[in-house]
Amino acid sequence: MELKKDGGNAVTIDMLLIVHSEKRRAAQGAHLDPQAEPGARLQSGGGPQGVRNGIRKWQQLEGNDFHGNLAEKHHLQQPQVITSYDNQGTQLTVEVHPRDTVPQLLKKFSLAKRLQGDKNGNTRPRQPGGKDAFPWAIPQKALSQPHGPRALSALQVTVKSGLDELVSDLLQEAHSDLERVRAIWTWICHHIEYDVEAAQEKDRQAFKPTDILRTKKTNCDGYAGLFERMCRIAGVQCMAVPGYSKGFGYKTGQSFSGEFDHAWNAVFLEGRWHLLDSTWGSGLVDTATSKFTFLYNEFYFLTHPALFIEDHFPDNKNWQLLRPPQSLRQFENNMYHKSEFYNKGMLSAHPDTPIIRTVNGKATITIESCAPTLFMFMFNGRQEHGLLSLRKNGMKLEVFPPTMGTHKLQIFAKGNSDIYSSVLEYTIKCNYVDLGVRLPAELHQPVGPSWFSEQMGILKPSHPDPIIHTRDGRCSVSFGVEEGVSVLASLHGDGGPITEETQRRYIFQLHREKRTELRVQLPHAGKFALKIFVKKRQEAGNYVFVFNYLLCCGNTKVNWPVFPESFGNWGQNNELLEPLSGVLPANRNVPFKLKLHGIAKVLVKGQDTWPLTLNPEGYWEGSCSTAGCDEVHVMVLENANHNFYSYILKYKVSAQ
């Protein structure tokens, strides 16, 4: 049988098999791991030798696949289509037909001259050189802008027969190498599932392309091998790069040695090499359930090398594509900003080292972001021992470890989505504990008013700082409230008399015009969280937490009782002058003084009923005896023509 190319020269089948084999030996497998937080990036076992063995397995499978498919196609009376390139880069397309069949015309890609061969006719892509290296300075657009539009049409392409036809279908609307790579990347990231079981095998198995297309699952080597082969079919130079990664199981500050745990791809576009990772772009593996979830991550498509090096260290320093390249020790010690750090619009973080040593028992972290962003943190897995305050473009976090030693700090950001994603992780080393700093366990984040509280309808607070100090255990906080917004507050401390029932009784809420005042009395010395909640009156549902203040009092003589309990009819602009204590002494005549609006009559009811009178200054005044009763109520009549009184305040009477 003779095989012909466009120039009319004939080659034998034996010669073609040699060309095919050389081309496949040039291909490399890859070993990748999907992303961790809030799931995890998986890494398979195997080291430098394991990665290379995986590559060899991939090449061997491709060779076996060729011979096996040739026999199978002959048996089914179907032609075998093979594509290769000569040493001038001209495409060579071959159809192998059984003797008794008539060849049909094959629709060819116009990919001539795209893959350039060397002087021996090999099509192995060239190694990166000096002109491929990027400077360390990262342009702003590299942090925020994707590389061209997403190839949405590729999402609808399905596998019909083989890899060549799949690539052909994917590239129907691609008019440049960038668009070709984008289409292949998009398809793989949305259609190939990470095979967790295969990734956890110590001796990584290699996957045939036909098996990957059939099962839609593969391990790390399969992702990279499939991506590389599809790029080659599309006429785009592509390589696989083994190395170390900061993926699943990575511990902050750990050292790397021996086995490589990862690999990724490089593609040659517009005259230079670029880096990408299709596996980390495809989705997440939940560390608790070991289940894979598709979650497209644009960050790992043509990532700037100065960002890529944060979690990818290649075996060959030239594949860093940086000048000067980074050493392995630098890679181990440098700060790791997770992909969501940039996806959520973060610009910088301080300190820029993964290990922080406390100063006088405190560690301080700041983050700068492109836009207002919500943050939260976890200290040793709990939202405790820290003060996180939001800034217009970032946040400030102060952490106070309760014990000496090593601690884990995780920082999360919300961005435009409804999900908080891990963006940074620090190791905190503490050699001194400030015993005077014990934050309430119920102190949640954020602390202090900010752009977020303003967005939720709380305006112009009287106390813009997150911490309020009081000497006598009392304070007053006020702020403007948008029309239609209701405010709720509660007080929380560790130990003492505060219970779930009395959390709101140490706060007395007053409304004057468009401002709300919170009068607070502390039951004892210590630190307390004053939580602020809001709710739009027109909307159903619960109150939403907005922020809290940290209240501090060092006066051990403080022992304030609760305020009287107020009810829904305690109207806006009402004012209570006395008695402010919610617990009244027994067998006493207690004076009352209130300012109430739109009220016809006011009664104080104990064992007997005592009316209050309206004075010229607009205050209702009078007194009530607490003899013979456990509770005292203040009741109002809104309409003089009716006889229905409403409760507005309730007092307890102390035991004799």
C-alpha positions as CSV (number, residue, x, y, z in Angstrom):
1,M,0.0,0.0,0.0
2,E,1.2,3.5,-0.7
3,L,0.5,6.6,1.4
4,K,0.6,10.0,-0.3
5,K,0.8,13.6,0.9
6,D,-0.1,16.8,-1.0
7,G,3.3,17.1,-2.7
8,G,2.8,13.7,-4.4
9,N,5.7,12.0,-2.7
10,A,5.0,8.5,-1.5
11,V,6.1,7.0,1.8
12,T,5.7,3.4,3.0
13,I,3.6,2.4,6.0
14,D,6.8,1.4,7.9
15,M,8.2,4.9,7.4
16,L,5.0,6.5,8.6
17,L,4.9,4.4,11.7
18,I,8.4,5.6,12.6
19,V,7.3,9.2,12.1
20,H,4.3,8.6,14.3
21,S,6.4,7.0,17.0
22,E,8.9,9.8,17.0
23,K,6.1,12.3,17.3
24,R,4.5,10.5,20.2
25,R,7.9,10.2,22.0
26,A,8.0,14.0,22.0
27,A,4.8,14.2,23.9
28,Q,4.8,14.3,27.7
29,G,2.2,13.3,30.2
30,A,1.2,15.5,33.1
31,H,0.2,15.2,36.7
32,L,-2.2,17.8,38.0
33,D,-4.4,18.3,41.0
34,P,-7.7,20.1,41.4
35,Q,-8.0,23.2,43.6
36,A,-8.4,23.0,47.4
37,E,-10.4,25.6,49.2
38,P,-13.2,25.4,50.0
39,G,-12.6,21.9,48.6
40,A,-9.1,20.7,47.9
41,R,-6.5,20.3,45.1
42,L,-5.7,16.6,44.7
43,Q,-2.3,15.3,44.1
44,S,-1.3,11.8,43.2
45,G,1.6,9.8,44.5
46,G,4.7,9.3,42.5
47,G,7.9,11.4,42.2
48,P,10.3,12.6,39.5
49,Q,10.6,9.1,38.3
50,G,6.9,8.5,38.8
51,V,6.0,11.5,36.7
52,R,8.3,10.4,33.9
53,N,7.0,6.8,34.1
54,G,3.5,8.2,33.8
55,I,4.6,10.1,30.7
56,R,6.1,6.9,29.2
57,K,2.9,5.0,30.0
58,W,1.0,7.6,28.1
59,Q,3.3,7.3,25.1
60,Q,3.1,3.5,25.2
61,L,-0.6,3.6,25.3
62,E,-0.7,6.0,22.4
63,G,1.4,3.6,20.4
64,N,-0.7,0.6,21.4
65,D,-3.8,2.6,20.7
66,F,-2.5,3.3,17.1
67,H,-1.9,-0.3,16.3
68,G,-5.0,-1.6,18.0
69,N,-7.2,1.0,16.3
70,L,-5.7,0.2,12.9
71,A,-6.6,-3.4,13.2
72,E,-10.0,-2.6,14.6
73,K,-10.7,-0.1,11.8
74,H,-9.6,-2.6,9.2
75,H,-11.9,-5.2,10.6
76,L,-14.8,-2.7,10.5
77,Q,-14.0,-1.7,6.9
78,Q,-13.4,1.9,8.1
79,P,-10.4,4.1,7.1
80,Q,-7.6,4.9,9.7
81,V,-6.8,8.7,9.6
82,I,-3.3,9.8,10.6
83,T,-1.9,13.3,10.7
84,S,1.8,14.3,10.8
85,Y,4.1,17.0,9.6
86,D,7.3,17.1,7.5
87,N,10.4,19.1,8.4
88,Q,9.0,22.2,6.7
89,G,5.9,22.1,8.9
90,T,3.6,20.9,6.1
91,Q,0.7,18.8,7.2
92,L,0.7,15.2,6.2
93,T,-2.7,13.5,6.4
94,V,-2.9,9.8,5.7
95,E,-6.0,7.5,5.2
96,V,-5.3,3.8,5.6
97,H,-8.0,1.8,3.8
98,P,-8.6,-2.0,3.5
99,R,-7.7,-3.2,0.0
100,D,-11.3,-3.6,-1.2
101,T,-12.6,-0.2,-0.1
102,V,-12.7,3.1,-2.0
103,P,-11.1,6.1,-0.1
104,Q,-13.3,9.2,0.5
105,L,-12.2,12.8,0.7
106,L,-11.1,13.9,4.2
107,K,-11.9,17.4,5.4
108,K,-8.5,18.7,6.6
109,F,-7.5,21.5,9.0
110,S,-5.6,24.4,7.5
111,L,-2.8,24.0,10.0
112,A,0.2,24.0,7.7
113,K,3.3,25.8,9.0
114,R,1.9,26.0,12.5
115,L,4.0,23.3,14.1
116,Q,7.6,23.8,13.0
117,G,9.9,20.8,13.0
118,D,13.7,20.7,13.6
119,K,16.3,19.7,11.0
120,N,15.5,16.0,11.6
121,G,11.8,16.5,11.0
122,N,10.7,16.1,14.6
123,T,7.8,18.2,15.7
124,R,8.8,18.5,19.4
125,P,8.2,22.1,20.6
126,R,11.3,24.1,21.4
127,Q,12.4,24.7,24.9
128,P,11.7,28.1,26.5
129,G,14.5,30.7,26.1
130,G,15.3,34.2,27.4
131,K,12.7,35.9,25.3
132,D,9.9,33.7,26.9
133,A,10.7,35.0,30.4
134,F,8.4,37.5,32.0
135,P,9.5,40.2,34.4
136,W,8.4,39.9,38.0
137,A,6.3,43.1,37.8
138,I,2.7,42.0,37.3
139,P,0.5,44.3,35.2
140,Q,-2.8,45.3,36.7
141,K,-4.7,43.6,33.9
142,A,-3.1,40.3,34.8
143,L,-4.9,40.4,38.2
144,S,-8.4,41.1,36.9
145,Q,-8.9,40.6,33.1
146,P,-9.4,37.2,31.4
147,H,-7.5,36.3,28.3
148,G,-10.2,36.9,25.7
149,P,-13.9,35.8,25.7
150,R,-14.9,32.4,27.2
151,A,-15.5,29.9,24.4
152,L,-19.1,29.2,25.3
153,S,-19.8,27.4,22.1
154,A,-17.3,24.7,23.1
155,L,-19.5,23.7,26.0
156,Q,-22.1,22.3,23.7
157,V,-19.7,20.1,21.7
158,T,-20.1,16.3,22.3
159,V,-17.9,13.4,21.5
160,K,-19.1,11.6,18.4
161,S,-16.3,9.3,17.4
162,G,-12.6,10.1,18.2
163,L,-10.3,12.8,19.3
164,D,-9.6,14.2,15.8
165,E,-13.3,14.8,15.1
166,L,-13.8,16.3,18.6
167,V,-11.0,18.8,18.0
168,S,-12.4,19.6,14.6
169,D,-15.8,20.3,16.0
170,L,-14.4,22.5,18.8
171,L,-12.4,24.6,16.4
172,Q,-15.3,25.5,14.0
173,E,-15.5,29.0,15.4
174,A,-11.8,29.4,16.3
175,H,-9.8,31.7,14.1
176,S,-6.5,32.0,16.0
177,D,-4.2,29.9,18.2
178,L,-5.5,31.7,21.3
179,E,-9.1,30.8,20.4
180,R,-8.1,27.2,19.6
181,V,-6.5,26.8,23.0
182,R,-9.4,28.6,24.7
183,A,-11.9,26.2,23.1
184,I,-9.9,23.1,24.1
185,W,-9.4,24.4,27.6
186,T,-13.0,25.2,28.1
187,W,-14.2,21.8,26.8
188,I,-11.9,19.9,29.1
189,C,-12.6,22.0,32.2
190,H,-16.4,21.5,31.8
191,H,-16.5,17.8,30.6
192,I,-13.7,15.8,32.2
193,E,-14.2,14.8,35.8
194,Y,-11.3,14.3,38.2
195,D,-10.9,10.6,39.1
196,V,-10.2,10.8,42.8
197,E,-9.6,7.0,43.2
198,A,-7.1,7.0,40.4
199,A,-5.4,10.0,41.8
200,Q,-4.9,8.3,45.1
201,E,-3.2,5.3,43.6
202,K,0.5,5.3,44.4
203,D,1.5,4.0,41.0
204,R,-0.5,6.4,38.8
205,Q,-2.1,4.6,35.9
206,A,-2.1,6.2,32.5
207,F,-5.4,6.8,30.7
208,K,-5.9,6.2,27.0
209,P,-7.6,9.2,25.2
210,T,-10.3,6.9,24.1
211,D,-11.0,5.8,27.7
212,I,-11.0,9.5,28.9
213,L,-13.6,10.4,26.2
214,R,-15.7,7.4,27.0
215,T,-15.7,7.7,30.8
216,K,-15.3,11.5,31.0
217,K,-12.9,10.9,34.0
218,T,-9.2,10.8,34.4
219,N,-6.3,11.4,36.8
220,C,-3.7,14.1,36.7
221,D,-1.6,12.7,33.9
222,G,-4.7,12.2,31.8
223,Y,-5.8,15.8,32.0
224,A,-2.4,17.1,30.9
225,G,-1.9,14.4,28.3
226,L,-5.3,15.0,26.8
227,F,-4.8,18.7,26.7
228,E,-1.4,18.4,25.1
229,R,-2.6,15.9,22.4
230,M,-5.7,18.0,21.5
231,C,-3.4,21.1,21.2
232,R,-1.1,19.2,18.9
233,I,-4.0,18.1,16.7
234,A,-5.1,21.7,16.6
235,G,-1.6,22.7,15.5
236,V,-0.6,24.5,18.7
237,Q,2.7,23.7,20.4
238,C,2.1,22.3,23.9
239,M,4.2,20.8,26.6
240,A,3.7,19.1,30.0
241,V,5.8,20.4,32.9
242,P,6.3,18.2,36.0
243,G,7.1,19.8,39.4
244,Y,6.0,20.5,42.9
245,S,2.7,22.3,43.9
246,K,1.0,23.8,46.9
247,G,-2.1,21.8,46.6
248,F,-4.0,19.2,48.6
249,G,-2.2,18.3,51.8
250,Y,0.1,21.3,51.6
251,K,1.2,22.8,55.0
252,T,2.3,26.4,55.2
253,G,6.1,26.7,55.1
254,Q,6.6,23.0,54.3
255,S,9.7,21.8,52.4
256,F,9.6,19.9,49.1
257,S,12.0,17.1,48.2
258,G,12.0,13.8,46.3
259,E,8.8,12.9,44.5
260,F,7.1,15.4,42.2
261,D,3.5,15.7,43.1
262,H,2.1,17.7,40.1
263,A,2.4,18.7,36.5
264,W,0.8,21.3,34.2
265,N,0.9,22.5,30.6
266,A,2.7,25.2,28.7
267,V,1.4,26.5,25.3
268,F,3.2,28.5,22.6
269,L,1.1,31.5,21.6
270,E,2.0,34.7,19.8
271,G,5.7,34.0,19.8
272,R,6.2,33.0,23.5
273,W,5.3,30.3,26.0
274,H,2.4,30.7,28.5
275,L,1.3,28.5,31.4
276,L,-2.0,26.9,32.3
277,D,-3.5,24.2,34.4
278,S,-6.6,22.5,33.1
279,T,-7.1,20.3,36.1
280,W,-7.1,23.1,38.7
281,G,-9.4,25.0,36.3
282,S,-12.0,22.2,36.2
283,G,-13.2,22.0,39.7
284,L,-12.8,21.1,43.4
285,V,-12.5,18.0,45.5
286,D,-14.2,18.1,48.9
287,T,-11.6,17.1,51.5
288,A,-14.3,15.6,53.8
289,T,-16.2,13.5,51.2
290,S,-13.5,13.1,48.5
291,K,-16.2,14.0,45.9
292,F,-15.3,16.1,42.9
293,T,-17.5,19.1,41.9
294,F,-17.2,20.9,38.6
295,L,-16.3,24.6,39.4
296,Y,-14.7,26.4,36.5
297,N,-11.6,28.5,37.6
298,E,-10.5,31.0,35.0
299,F,-7.4,32.0,37.0
300,Y,-5.4,29.0,35.8
301,F,-5.8,29.9,32.1
302,L,-2.6,31.6,30.8
303,T,-1.7,32.8,34.3
304,H,1.0,35.4,34.6
305,P,4.2,33.4,35.6
306,A,4.8,35.6,38.6
307,L,1.4,34.4,40.0
308,F,1.7,30.9,38.7
309,I,5.0,30.4,40.6
310,E,3.2,30.8,43.9
311,D,1.8,27.3,43.8
312,H,3.7,25.7,40.8
313,F,7.4,24.9,40.9
314,P,8.7,23.1,37.7
315,D,11.5,20.6,37.6
316,N,13.3,22.8,35.0
317,K,13.7,26.4,36.1
318,N,13.3,27.6,32.5
319,W,9.6,26.6,32.7
320,Q,9.1,29.2,35.4
321,L,9.2,31.7,32.5
322,L,10.6,34.3,34.9
323,R,13.7,36.4,35.0
324,P,15.4,35.9,37.3
325,P,14.0,32.4,38.2
326,Q,13.1,31.4,41.7
327,S,14.9,28.9,43.8
328,L,13.1,26.0,45.5
329,R,13.9,27.5,48.9
330,Q,12.2,30.7,47.8
331,F,9.2,28.8,46.6
332,E,8.9,27.1,50.0
333,N,9.2,30.3,52.0
334,N,7.2,32.7,49.8
335,M,3.6,33.7,50.6
336,Y,1.0,31.6,48.9
337,H,-2.0,33.7,47.6
338,K,-4.6,31.2,46.6
339,S,-6.3,31.7,43.2
340,E,-9.4,33.1,44.9
341,F,-7.2,35.9,46.4
342,Y,-7.0,37.3,42.8
343,N,-10.4,36.1,41.7
344,K,-12.1,38.0,44.5
345,G,-10.2,41.2,43.6
346,M,-7.4,41.2,46.2
347,L,-4.3,43.2,45.4
348,S,-1.9,42.7,48.3
349,A,-1.6,41.4,51.8
350,H,0.7,42.3,54.7
351,P,2.8,40.7,56.0
352,D,3.8,38.9,52.8
353,T,5.3,35.9,54.6
354,P,3.5,32.6,55.4
355,I,4.8,32.5,59.0
356,I,4.0,35.4,61.4
357,R,5.5,35.8,64.9
358,T,3.4,37.7,67.4
359,V,4.6,41.0,68.9
360,N,3.4,41.5,72.5
361,G,0.9,38.7,72.0
362,K,-0.6,40.1,68.8
363,A,-0.4,39.5,65.1
364,T,-1.8,42.1,62.6
365,I,-2.8,41.3,59.0
366,T,-4.0,43.8,56.4
367,I,-5.4,43.2,52.9
368,E,-5.9,45.7,50.1
369,S,-8.7,45.0,47.6
370,C,-9.9,46.5,44.3
371,A,-13.4,47.1,45.8
372,P,-15.3,46.8,49.1
373,T,-15.2,43.2,50.1
374,L,-16.5,41.1,53.0
375,F,-14.0,39.0,54.9
376,M,-14.0,36.5,57.7
377,F,-11.3,34.4,59.4
378,M,-10.9,31.1,61.2
379,F,-8.3,30.7,64.0
380,N,-7.6,27.1,64.6
381,G,-10.9,26.3,63.0
382,R,-13.0,28.8,65.0
383,Q,-14.1,32.4,64.6
384,E,-12.4,33.5,67.8
385,H,-9.5,35.5,69.2
386,G,-9.5,38.2,66.6
387,L,-10.8,41.6,65.7
388,L,-11.6,42.0,62.0
389,S,-12.6,45.5,60.8
390,L,-13.7,46.2,57.2
391,R,-12.2,49.1,55.2
392,K,-13.4,50.7,52.0
393,N,-10.8,48.7,50.0
394,G,-9.7,45.9,52.2
395,M,-9.6,44.9,55.9
396,K,-7.5,44.8,59.1
397,L,-7.3,41.8,61.3
398,E,-5.7,41.7,64.8
399,V,-5.3,38.2,66.3
400,F,-4.6,37.5,70.0
401,P,-3.6,33.8,70.4
402,P,-4.8,32.5,73.8
403,T,-1.9,30.1,74.2
404,M,1.8,30.0,73.2
405,G,2.8,27.8,70.3
406,T,1.9,27.4,66.7
407,H,-1.6,28.3,65.4
408,K,-3.4,28.1,62.0
409,L,-5.0,31.2,60.6
410,Q,-7.3,31.1,57.5
411,I,-8.7,34.2,55.9
412,F,-11.8,34.1,53.6
413,A,-13.3,36.6,51.2
414,K,-16.8,36.8,49.7
415,G,-16.4,39.1,46.7
416,N,-19.4,39.2,44.3
417,S,-20.5,35.7,45.1
418,D,-22.6,34.4,48.0
419,I,-19.8,32.0,49.1
420,Y,-16.8,32.8,51.3
421,S,-13.6,31.4,49.7
422,S,-10.2,30.8,51.3
423,V,-7.8,33.4,50.0
424,L,-4.8,33.3,52.5
425,E,-3.4,30.9,55.1
426,Y,-0.9,31.9,57.8
427,T,1.0,30.0,60.5
428,I,1.0,32.1,63.7
429,K,3.9,31.5,66.1
430,C,3.2,32.9,69.6
431,N,5.8,33.1,72.4
432,Y,3.9,35.5,74.7
433,V,0.2,35.7,75.7
434,D,-1.4,38.9,76.8
435,L,-3.7,37.8,79.6
436,G,-5.4,41.1,79.6
437,V,-6.8,40.4,76.2
438,R,-9.6,37.9,76.4
439,L,-12.2,38.5,73.7
440,P,-15.8,37.3,74.1
441,A,-16.4,34.0,72.3
442,E,-19.6,35.6,70.8
443,L,-17.6,38.4,69.2
444,H,-18.3,37.8,65.6
445,Q,-17.0,39.5,62.5
446,P,-16.8,42.3,61.4
447,V,-16.2,44.5,64.4
448,G,-17.2,48.2,64.1
449,P,-19.3,50.1,61.5
450,S,-18.1,50.2,57.9
451,W,-19.2,50.5,54.3
452,F,-21.2,47.3,54.8
453,S,-23.3,48.7,57.8
454,E,-23.9,51.8,55.7
455,Q,-25.1,49.6,52.9
456,M,-27.4,47.8,55.3
457,G,-29.0,51.1,56.4
458,I,-27.0,52.2,59.5
459,L,-25.6,55.7,58.9
460,K,-23.3,58.2,60.7
461,P,-22.6,56.2,63.9
462,S,-21.6,58.1,67.0
463,H,-18.7,55.7,67.5
464,P,-16.8,54.9,64.3
465,D,-14.2,52.9,66.1
466,P,-14.9,49.2,66.8
467,I,-13.8,49.4,70.5
468,I,-15.7,51.4,73.2
469,H,-14.2,51.8,76.7
470,T,-16.4,52.7,79.6
471,R,-15.4,53.5,83.2
472,D,-18.8,53.2,84.9
473,G,-20.1,50.3,82.9
474,R,-22.5,52.4,80.9
475,C,-22.4,53.8,77.4
476,S,-24.7,55.2,74.7
477,V,-24.4,54.4,71.0
478,S,-26.4,56.1,68.3
479,F,-26.7,56.1,64.5
480,G,-29.0,57.1,61.7
481,V,-31.3,54.5,60.3
482,E,-32.7,54.5,56.7
483,E,-36.4,54.6,56.2
484,G,-38.1,51.2,56.5
485,V,-35.2,49.6,58.4
486,S,-35.7,48.1,61.9
487,V,-32.8,47.7,64.3
488,L,-32.2,45.0,67.0
489,A,-29.3,44.8,69.5
490,S,-28.1,42.2,72.0
491,L,-25.3,42.0,74.5
492,H,-23.0,39.0,74.9
493,G,-20.3,38.2,77.4
494,D,-18.4,35.2,78.8
495,G,-19.9,34.0,82.1
496,G,-21.9,36.2,84.5
497,P,-25.6,36.9,84.6
498,I,-26.2,37.3,80.9
499,T,-28.4,34.6,79.6
500,E,-30.3,34.1,76.3
501,E,-33.3,35.6,78.0
502,T,-31.5,38.8,79.2
503,Q,-29.3,39.5,76.2
504,R,-31.5,42.4,75.2
505,R,-32.4,43.5,78.7
506,Y,-29.1,45.2,79.2
507,I,-29.8,47.5,76.2
508,F,-32.6,50.0,76.1
509,Q,-33.4,51.2,72.6
510,L,-34.7,54.7,71.9
511,H,-35.8,56.3,68.6
512,R,-35.6,60.0,68.0
513,E,-36.5,61.2,64.6
514,K,-34.3,59.3,62.2
515,R,-31.7,58.2,64.7
516,T,-31.6,55.2,67.1
517,E,-30.0,55.3,70.5
518,L,-28.8,52.2,72.3
519,R,-28.3,52.7,76.1
520,V,-26.1,49.9,77.5
521,Q,-25.5,48.9,81.1
522,L,-23.0,46.2,81.8
523,P,-23.6,43.6,84.5
524,H,-20.0,43.4,85.6
525,A,-16.5,44.3,84.5
526,G,-15.0,42.7,81.5
527,K,-15.4,42.6,77.7
528,F,-18.7,42.3,75.9
529,A,-19.9,42.0,72.3
530,L,-22.7,44.5,71.4
531,K,-24.3,42.9,68.3
532,I,-26.3,45.0,65.8
533,F,-29.0,43.4,63.6
534,V,-31.2,44.9,60.9
535,K,-34.3,44.0,59.0
536,K,-36.4,45.7,56.3
537,R,-39.9,46.0,57.6
538,Q,-41.5,45.2,54.3
539,E,-39.5,41.9,53.9
540,A,-40.2,38.6,55.6
541,G,-37.5,36.7,57.4
542,N,-35.2,37.2,60.3
543,Y,-33.0,40.0,61.4
544,V,-29.5,40.0,59.7
545,F,-26.3,40.4,61.7
546,V,-24.4,43.5,60.5
547,F,-21.5,44.2,62.9
548,N,-20.7,44.4,66.6
549,Y,-18.8,46.7,69.0
550,L,-16.4,45.5,71.6
551,L,-17.3,47.0,75.0
552,C,-14.5,47.1,77.6
553,C,-14.8,48.0,81.3
554,G,-12.1,47.4,83.9
555,N,-14.1,48.7,86.9
556,T,-14.7,45.8,89.2
557,K,-17.4,47.7,91.1
558,V,-19.7,47.8,88.1
559,N,-22.9,45.8,88.8
560,W,-25.8,47.3,86.7
561,P,-29.2,45.5,86.6
562,V,-31.2,44.9,83.4
563,F,-33.4,47.6,81.9
564,P,-37.2,47.1,82.0
565,E,-38.6,44.9,79.3
566,S,-40.2,46.9,76.5
567,F,-43.0,45.7,74.1
568,G,-43.9,46.4,70.5
569,N,-46.1,49.4,71.5
570,W,-43.1,51.2,72.9
571,G,-43.2,53.7,70.0
572,Q,-40.7,55.8,68.2
573,N,-39.5,59.0,69.9
574,N,-40.6,57.7,73.3
575,E,-38.2,58.4,76.2
576,L,-37.8,56.8,79.6
577,L,-36.2,58.9,82.3
578,E,-37.0,56.8,85.4
579,P,-36.9,54.2,86.6
580,L,-34.1,52.8,84.3
581,S,-33.5,49.7,86.3
582,G,-35.6,46.7,85.3
583,V,-35.7,45.4,88.9
584,L,-37.5,47.6,91.5
585,P,-37.1,47.5,95.2
586,A,-39.9,45.8,97.2
587,N,-42.3,47.8,99.4
588,R,-41.2,51.2,98.0
589,N,-43.0,54.1,96.3
590,V,-41.1,54.3,93.0
591,P,-41.3,57.5,90.9
592,F,-42.0,57.2,87.1
593,K,-41.2,59.8,84.4
594,L,-41.7,59.1,80.7
595,K,-42.2,61.0,77.5
596,L,-44.8,59.3,75.3
597,H,-46.4,60.6,72.1
598,G,-50.0,60.2,70.9
599,I,-51.2,58.7,74.2
600,A,-54.5,59.6,76.0
601,K,-53.9,57.9,79.4
602,V,-51.0,56.2,81.2
603,L,-51.3,53.7,84.1
604,V,-48.8,51.9,86.3
605,K,-50.2,48.6,87.6
606,G,-48.8,46.8,90.6
607,Q,-51.0,45.3,93.2
608,D,-53.1,48.5,92.7
609,T,-53.3,50.8,89.6
610,W,-51.7,54.2,89.7
611,P,-52.4,56.9,87.0
612,L,-49.6,59.2,85.7
613,T,-50.3,62.8,84.8
614,L,-49.0,64.8,81.9
615,N,-46.9,67.9,83.1
616,P,-46.4,71.1,81.1
617,E,-43.0,69.8,79.7
618,G,-44.8,66.9,78.0
619,Y,-43.7,64.2,80.5
620,W,-46.0,61.7,82.2
621,E,-45.2,61.6,85.9
622,G,-46.3,59.8,89.0
623,S,-45.4,57.0,91.4
624,C,-46.3,53.4,92.2
625,S,-46.0,51.3,95.3
626,T,-44.3,47.9,94.9
627,A,-45.8,46.4,98.0
628,G,-47.5,43.0,97.6
629,C,-46.5,42.4,93.9
630,D,-43.8,40.6,91.9
631,E,-44.2,42.7,88.7
632,V,-45.1,46.2,87.7
633,H,-46.4,47.1,84.2
634,V,-46.7,50.5,82.4
635,M,-49.9,50.5,80.3
636,V,-51.2,53.1,77.8
637,L,-54.5,54.1,76.3
638,E,-54.0,55.4,72.8
639,N,-57.7,56.4,72.1
640,A,-59.7,58.1,74.8
641,N,-62.9,56.7,73.4
642,H,-61.7,53.1,73.9
643,N,-61.1,51.2,77.1
644,F,-58.3,48.9,75.8
645,Y,-54.9,49.4,77.4
646,S,-51.6,48.1,75.9
647,Y,-48.5,47.0,77.9
648,I,-45.4,49.0,76.9
649,L,-43.0,48.3,79.9
650,K,-42.5,45.5,82.5
651,Y,-40.5,45.6,85.7
652,K,-39.5,42.9,88.1
653,V,-39.8,43.5,91.9
654,S,-37.0,42.2,93.9
655,A,-37.7,39.7,96.7
656,Q,-37.8,41.1,100.3
